[in-house]
Amino acid sequence: MMPATSPPPSPRAERNGRLSAEDWAQAALDQIAEQGVAAVAVEPLARRLGVTKGSFYWHFPSRDALLVAALERWEKVEQEQVFGHLEAIADPRERLRALFELVAHEYKAHIIYSELLKALDHPAVQPVIGRVSERRLDYLTASFRQAGLGRLDAQNRARLAYAAYVGFLQLNLQLKQARLQHDEFEAYVDHMMATLIPSELPR
């Protein structure tokens, strides 16, 4: 999931050497969220950041190297800020509820993921999506196992939960279906949790 976007660095920041590779990677992620993977390019990002192209080439040899760095940042932030945060919740059912709530309300993260799904034919995108999807499914499966489901049931429940997430993105972002009103969306999330999360731990 994505953190809040920091304000663009100023040209003075560039001169003082404070513009980092991470700034460029975050700007690339912002660009992906707004216009897709194909829109990641050096000149518009330099304008966005208020710097010259020379700042870019100080950190990256090419646009593809920047894209790889942006995807690695996206993957790392999700792993640290989502899964790392949830590990503090001992009850697996509460952990699943917290995961559902967190994912449901990270709209920008949905947009980035949806745009990456559109670009699965890109050689830099496919392995990242593959790793992220595998990690998400493994996490869901382990949580459902800890919540009392057997191995096969937990795997199937994890697949169903993940398919519901991806399918909802397809409907709302890629197929341009009208977004649900707040109360209707919250009721949908509650329904998903009630349907997928076991009601009690085994004795």
RAJOWO-V28115 format. One record per residue. N is the residue number from 0. PSI is psi in whole degrees, -180 to 180 (* if undefined). Layout:
BEGIN
n: [N/N]
psi: [PSI/PSI]
END
This chain:
BEGIN
n: [0/1/2/3/4/5/6/7/8/9/10/11/12/13/14/15/16/17/18/19/20/21/22/23/24/25/26/27/28/29/30/31/32/33/34/35/36/37/38/39/40/41/42/43/44/45/46/47/48/49/50/51/52/53/54/55/56/57/58/59/60/61/62/63/64/65/66/67/68/69/70/71/72/73/74/75/76/77/78/79/80/81/82/83/84/85/86/87/88/89/90/91/92/93/94/95/96/97/98/99/100/101/102/103/104/105/106/107/108/109/110/111/112/113/114/115/116/117/118/119/120/121/122/123/124/125/126/127/128/129/130/131/132/133/134/135/136/137/138/139/140/141/142/143/144/145/146/147/148/149/150/151/152/153/154/155/156/157/158/159/160/161/162/163/164/165/166/167/168/169/170/171/172/173/174/175/176/177/178/179/180/181/182/183/184/185/186/187/188/189/190/191/192/193/194/195/196/197/198/199/200/201/202]
psi: [155/141/170/142/133/156/146/137/151/164/-34/-38/-39/-46/-33/2/19/-7/120/171/-33/-35/-45/-42/-42/-40/-38/-40/-41/-40/-40/-43/-35/-38/-2/171/-40/-20/-8/111/155/-51/-50/-32/-38/-42/-41/-40/-11/35/177/166/-24/-34/-39/-50/-12/-30/-32/141/-20/167/-38/-36/-38/-44/-43/-44/-40/-43/-38/-37/-45/-45/-43/-43/-42/-45/-41/-45/-26/-67/-38/-42/-40/-24/-20/-12/113/-43/119/-31/-43/-35/-42/-41/-43/-39/-47/-44/-44/-49/-40/-28/16/77/-42/-38/-36/-43/-45/-46/-42/-42/-36/-37/-35/-22/30/-19/-8/132/-23/-25/-44/-48/-32/-47/-39/-46/-45/-45/-41/-42/-41/-45/-41/-42/-46/-45/-47/-40/-41/-35/-45/-25/2/-2/151/171/-53/-42/-40/-42/-45/-38/-38/-44/-42/-43/-43/-38/-37/-40/-52/-41/-38/-39/-43/-45/-45/-32/-42/-35/1/31/145/137/144/147/161/-53/-38/-40/-44/-38/-36/-45/-43/-41/-42/-45/-43/-33/-40/-28/125/145/-23/155/152/151/*]
END
